[in-house]
Amino acid sequence: MREKATELITAARVILELAQTEKREMTAEESAKFDELHGEADTLVDGAVLAEQSEARTERQGAAEERGLATVGVPIPPAQTALAPVDTDLSVRQDAAFLHYLKRNDPSRLIELRASTDPQTIGTAGDGGYAVPDEWYPQFVEFRAAQNVMRGLATIITSKHGTLNIIKEGVEGAASWVAEEGEIVVAKETIGRIQFTAYKAARLIKITTELLWDEQFGFREYLLRKIAKSIGTLEETGFVAGSGSSQPNGIFTAATTGVTVAGQTSITADELMDLEHSVTRQYRRDAVFMMADGTLKIIRKLKDGSGNYLLEKDFKIGVGYRLLGYPVTTTEDAPAATTGLDSILFGDPKGYYIVDRKGLEVQTLVELFAVNGFVGYIATARTDGDLVDTNAVRVMTMAA
């Protein structure tokens, strides 16, 4: 079936390339034939995938029976045919339907799948696009986290709602000793509320039609990596230094000053210690230093009274540094060590919350770039971030 599908795709390419060579759009007849060939190819590929899945299950069952797993209490799934409505095939059908939409801008299979399953999770239309399949989303999350230092440090919450209210801690109340039958005094504390919204991060990607229909090209992983890299990079800027207006409120933006140094571009060891102790002890337990790479270069040159460098290699993880015993994290989105800027952050970054609205939506643009032989994809993800526990971190501010 795959060989026949390849022949059909090749025939469709001939039609497309002829129109591109003549620098014109396909005629109505050519377009109809092109769609027909690709529709038949998609059907054959879907059938091949299902057949291979069924064959793989049969082989696993046979292997299990040979090993005698049933005799030691390991259940063996019952034999199934390719025509049976098996739940384990749902992800395969979902994946095939979504790929069909991406390559042909035809959501009909997604709509059919939505009608027969859960309409809240499969093939749901968003801002002109459709949510990626469930098995695609964890891969996107993994690729995105690799581009975003804050996602490895902050507290992450996934919400299905557009907005989410979270208690913001201010001045914390204290417990007190109370005599028997004595009055319990209400502790003085301040509690606020932060409303997390769902800011939209978007990316437009173009892929050539030749790559799109090349079966050897890893289309799915390529698309997810491109989307995740750009959105992850954008998110880090927001989570670190965002203004809070139509974007997340960055951790440097939200943090209060722990120490203001004497120099406009210089930092001393004593000032680093002052920053450390501006954060209370309970937050220093899991604290880190965060700064730009240029600031790290300044810190690397600092020495103690014995001529030893303050910055040490972190041999526990093999890479990175430790400063005053705490891990050092760098991000190019942190402000530079220059006049009046908050150049170094210290504390427990788990006080910063990232709220994701689950889902990644992709919209296919077939006509917009067709004259140049491209298909466009608009990807959107929604997220927000803010410092919930304002006591958790402090920043070092350079002299004005």
DAQUIQUI-V556069 format. One record per backbone hydrogen bond with DSSP energy under -1.0 kcal/mol. NH is the residue of the N-H (numbers start at 1). CO is the residue of the C=O. If there is no record, write none. Layout:
((NH;CO) (NH;CO))
This chain:
((5;1) (6;2) (7;3) (8;4) (9;5) (10;6) (11;7) (12;8) (13;9) (14;10) (15;11) (16;12) (17;13) (18;14) (19;15) (20;16) (21;17) (22;18) (23;20) (24;19) (31;27) (32;28) (33;29) (34;30) (35;31) (36;32) (37;33) (38;34) (39;35) (40;36) (41;37) (42;38) (43;39) (44;40) (45;41) (46;42) (47;43) (48;44) (49;45) (50;46) (51;47) (52;48) (53;49) (54;50) (55;51) (56;52) (57;53) (58;54) (59;55) (60;56) (61;57) (62;58) (63;59) (64;60) (65;61) (66;62) (67;63) (69;64) (71;68) (72;69) (73;70) (74;69) (84;81) (86;84) (89;86) (90;87) (93;89) (94;90) (95;91) (96;92) (97;93) (98;94) (99;95) (100;96) (101;97) (102;98) (103;99) (104;100) (105;101) (111;107) (112;108) (113;109) (114;110) (115;111) (116;112) (121;118) (122;118) (126;129) (128;126) (130;362) (131;124) (132;360) (136;133) (137;133) (140;136) (141;137) (142;138) (143;139) (144;140) (145;141) (146;142) (147;144) (148;145) (152;149) (153;150) (154;150) (155;352) (157;354) (159;356) (164;196) (166;194) (168;192) (169;388) (170;190) (182;179) (190;171) (192;168) (194;166) (196;164) (199;383) (201;381) (203;379) (205;377) (207;375) (209;373) (212;208) (213;209) (214;211) (217;214) (219;217) (222;218) (223;219) (224;220) (225;221) (226;222) (227;223) (228;224) (229;225) (230;226) (231;227) (232;228) (233;229) (234;230) (235;231) (236;232) (237;233) (238;234) (239;235) (240;236) (241;237) (242;238) (244;248) (249;385) (250;242) (251;239) (252;240) (254;250) (255;251) (258;395) (259;395) (261;397) (272;268) (273;269) (274;270) (275;271) (276;272) (277;273) (279;276) (283;280) (287;284) (288;347) (289;327) (290;345) (291;329) (296;292) (297;293) (298;294) (299;295) (300;296) (302;299) (304;308) (307;304) (310;302) (312;322) (314;320) (315;313) (318;314) (322;312) (323;326) (326;323) (328;321) (329;289) (331;291) (334;331) (338;336) (340;399) (341;338) (343;341) (343;396) (345;290) (346;394) (347;288) (348;392) (351;348) (352;349) (353;386) (354;155) (355;384) (356;157) (357;382) (358;159) (361;380) (362;130) (363;378) (365;376) (370;367) (372;369) (373;370) (374;369) (375;207) (376;365) (377;205) (378;363) (379;203) (380;361) (381;201) (383;199) (384;355) (386;353) (388;351) (389;351) (390;169) (392;389) (394;346) (395;256) (396;344) (397;259) (398;341) (399;263))
